Amino acid sequence: MSREDLLNGWLRYHNTNVDEVLKKHTKDELLSPDWFKLYPCTQEQYNEWEAWAKEHTRNVTKLSNRMINKLWWSVVLDCAPYVKID
């Protein structure tokens, strides 16, 4: 499992993936955490992504639900989509 897998999990809401994002944007744009704001998600999409990402993590790593939930904060900080609230 890679960070790219988790990013692709929510970039699909924008019909794109990490490879396409890397080609489309400059290095400076992508080095900033603000690039997440270029591909915002709704709260519902975030909830769907989170459920999918936890299940994907469980399947790949074989970690328990308890361990995944305990460490989930680090995944959210590194890979979670930006949730746009209107």
Secondary structure, DSSP 8 states (H G I E B T S, - for coil): --HHHHHHHHHGGGT--HHHHHHHS-HHHHHSGGGGGGS-B-HHHHHHHHHHHHHHHHHHH---HHHHHHHHHHHHHHH---B---
